[in-house]
Amino acid sequence: MTIKMNHSKKQAVTEFMLSRRSVLIKNMVEPGPNADELETILTIATRVPDHRKLEPWRLFVIQGDERREFGERLAAVKAQKEDITNIQINIEKDCFMRAPLVIAVIASPVEHKTPEVEQILSAGAVCQNINIAATSLGYASQWVTGWSCLDPAAQQAIGLDHKEFIAGYLYIGSSDEQPQDRQRPELKDVVTYWKAE
């Protein structure tokens, strides 16, 4: 089956994918997506490969004053685990205030004949779809991780099941930055054309 798309659309999608680039969180400002744009981002986020339709992921939308509450909750966990200064605690508290919108993608694999690794890769696809959707709407985005993603105490503090973890935080906002492309791998270094012996 061939997907029907006119030449100009194909060219636009190809150019977009060739130029998509993350923007550093420190360069993001208000405004973030409005309610309709957010719904579009979330809809695109969930249109990913998902073997046997398990939906082995879920999303936390963190915006407004809830960004600070989320950060404070995780900062309290870190302060209990580590000997950190007040300055470091405040940095943790403000972590999610750096962009107007943060979406936490929760990997939520289930016991199933579909291998867990496929389920986790599906969660990774959700993260990248959010990046692509946000950029296509004209927003800056960056997919990051951090200590809280795999920390059991942090996971418990934000209500995750013991089998769940954070696949990534997607920070989204506005930016005037025109990010320069970073060095990409030479295809000859990472691509092999398989030939049977």
C-alpha positions as CSV (number, residue, x, y, z in Angstrom):
1,M,0.0,0.0,0.0
2,T,1.3,3.4,-0.9
3,I,0.4,6.4,1.2
4,K,-1.0,9.1,-1.1
5,M,0.6,12.5,-0.5
6,N,1.2,15.2,-3.0
7,H,4.8,16.2,-3.9
8,S,4.7,19.6,-2.1
9,K,3.5,17.9,1.2
10,K,6.1,15.2,0.9
11,Q,8.8,17.8,0.3
12,A,7.6,19.9,3.3
13,V,7.6,16.9,5.7
14,T,11.0,15.8,4.5
15,E,12.5,19.3,4.9
16,F,10.9,19.6,8.3
17,M,12.3,16.3,9.5
18,L,15.8,17.1,8.1
19,S,15.8,20.4,10.0
20,R,14.1,19.5,13.3
21,R,16.3,20.5,16.2
22,S,15.9,20.6,20.0
23,V,16.2,24.0,21.7
24,L,17.9,24.2,25.1
25,I,15.5,24.6,28.0
26,K,17.4,27.7,29.2
27,N,16.4,29.4,26.0
28,M,12.6,28.8,26.5
29,V,10.1,31.5,27.5
30,E,6.4,32.0,27.6
31,P,4.0,31.5,26.0
32,G,3.5,27.7,25.8
33,P,0.9,25.9,23.8
34,N,-2.7,26.9,24.3
35,A,-5.4,24.3,25.2
36,D,-6.1,23.4,21.6
37,E,-2.4,23.1,20.7
38,L,-1.8,21.0,23.7
39,E,-4.5,18.6,22.7
40,T,-3.0,18.3,19.3
41,I,0.4,17.6,20.8
42,L,-1.1,14.9,23.1
43,T,-3.0,13.4,20.2
44,I,0.1,13.1,18.1
45,A,2.1,11.8,21.1
46,T,-0.1,8.8,21.3
47,R,0.0,7.9,17.6
48,V,3.0,5.6,17.9
49,P,3.9,2.0,17.1
50,D,2.3,0.0,19.9
51,H,2.5,-3.8,19.4
52,R,-0.9,-5.4,20.3
53,K,-2.3,-2.0,21.4
54,L,-1.1,-2.2,25.0
55,E,-0.7,1.5,25.5
56,P,2.3,0.9,27.8
57,W,2.7,4.5,28.7
58,R,0.9,7.5,30.2
59,L,1.5,11.2,30.3
60,F,1.7,13.8,33.1
61,V,1.0,17.3,31.9
62,I,2.7,19.7,34.2
63,Q,1.9,23.4,33.8
64,G,1.0,26.5,35.7
65,D,1.6,26.4,39.5
66,E,1.7,22.6,39.4
67,R,5.2,22.8,37.9
68,R,6.5,24.2,41.3
69,E,4.6,21.6,43.3
70,F,6.0,18.8,41.2
71,G,9.5,20.2,41.6
72,E,9.1,20.6,45.4
73,R,7.9,17.0,45.7
74,L,11.0,15.7,44.0
75,A,13.3,18.1,45.8
76,A,12.1,16.8,49.1
77,V,13.0,13.3,48.0
78,K,16.5,14.3,46.9
79,A,17.1,16.2,50.1
80,Q,16.3,13.1,52.1
81,K,18.6,10.9,50.0
82,E,21.6,13.3,49.7
83,D,23.4,15.9,51.6
84,I,22.6,18.9,49.4
85,T,22.7,22.7,50.1
86,N,19.7,25.0,50.2
87,I,20.8,26.4,46.8
88,Q,20.7,22.9,45.3
89,I,17.3,22.3,46.9
90,N,16.0,25.5,45.4
91,I,17.4,24.5,41.9
92,E,15.5,21.2,42.2
93,K,12.3,23.0,43.3
94,D,12.5,25.3,40.3
95,C,13.5,22.6,37.8
96,F,10.1,22.5,36.1
97,M,9.6,26.3,36.1
98,R,12.1,26.6,33.3
99,A,9.5,26.2,30.5
100,P,5.8,27.0,30.3
101,L,4.9,23.3,29.8
102,V,6.5,20.0,30.8
103,I,5.1,16.6,29.8
104,A,6.4,13.6,31.7
105,V,6.2,10.4,29.6
106,I,5.7,7.5,32.0
107,A,6.8,4.1,30.6
108,S,4.3,1.7,32.0
109,P,5.1,-1.8,30.7
110,V,2.7,-4.6,31.5
111,E,3.1,-8.4,31.8
112,H,2.3,-9.6,28.3
113,K,3.7,-11.7,25.5
114,T,4.8,-8.5,23.8
115,P,8.4,-8.1,25.0
116,E,8.9,-5.4,27.6
117,V,11.6,-3.8,25.5
118,E,9.1,-3.2,22.7
119,Q,6.8,-1.5,25.2
120,I,9.6,0.7,26.5
121,L,10.5,1.6,22.9
122,S,6.9,2.6,22.3
123,A,7.2,5.1,25.3
124,G,10.3,6.5,23.6
125,A,8.4,7.0,20.4
126,V,5.8,9.0,22.5
127,C,8.6,11.2,23.6
128,Q,9.9,11.9,20.1
129,N,6.4,12.4,18.7
130,I,5.9,15.2,21.4
131,N,9.1,16.8,20.2
132,I,8.0,16.6,16.6
133,A,4.5,17.8,17.3
134,A,5.7,20.8,19.4
135,T,8.2,21.8,16.8
136,S,5.6,21.5,14.0
137,L,3.4,24.0,15.9
138,G,6.2,26.5,16.1
139,Y,7.3,25.8,19.7
140,A,10.7,24.9,21.1
141,S,11.1,21.6,22.8
142,Q,13.7,19.4,24.5
143,W,13.5,15.8,25.7
144,V,15.6,15.4,28.9
145,T,16.0,12.9,31.7
146,G,17.5,13.2,35.1
147,W,18.0,11.5,38.5
148,S,14.2,11.3,39.2
149,C,13.5,9.2,36.1
150,L,14.7,5.9,37.5
151,D,14.7,6.7,41.2
152,P,12.2,4.4,43.1
153,A,11.6,7.0,45.9
154,A,11.0,9.7,43.3
155,Q,8.7,7.5,41.4
156,Q,6.7,6.7,44.5
157,A,6.5,10.4,45.4
158,I,4.7,11.2,42.2
159,G,2.4,8.2,42.3
160,L,4.1,5.8,39.9
161,D,3.6,2.0,40.1
162,H,6.7,0.1,41.1
163,K,7.1,-1.1,37.5
164,E,6.8,2.4,36.0
165,F,9.5,4.9,35.3
166,I,9.9,8.2,33.5
167,A,11.0,7.8,29.9
168,G,11.6,11.5,29.6
169,Y,10.5,15.0,30.5
170,L,9.5,17.1,27.4
171,Y,10.0,20.8,28.0
172,I,8.0,23.0,25.7
173,G,8.0,26.8,25.3
174,S,8.6,29.7,22.9
175,S,12.1,30.7,21.8
176,D,13.7,33.2,19.3
177,E,16.7,30.9,19.1
178,Q,17.5,29.5,15.7
179,P,19.4,26.4,16.9
180,Q,22.4,25.4,14.9
181,D,22.5,21.8,13.9
182,R,24.8,19.6,15.8
183,Q,27.3,17.3,14.2
184,R,25.5,14.2,13.0
185,P,27.0,10.8,12.3
186,E,28.3,9.9,8.9
187,L,26.0,7.4,7.5
188,K,28.9,5.2,6.4
189,D,29.8,4.9,10.1
190,V,26.4,3.7,11.3
191,V,24.8,2.0,8.4
192,T,25.5,-1.4,7.0
193,Y,23.8,-2.8,3.9
194,W,23.3,-6.4,4.9
195,K,24.6,-9.0,2.5
196,A,24.3,-12.7,3.1
197,E,27.6,-14.6,3.2
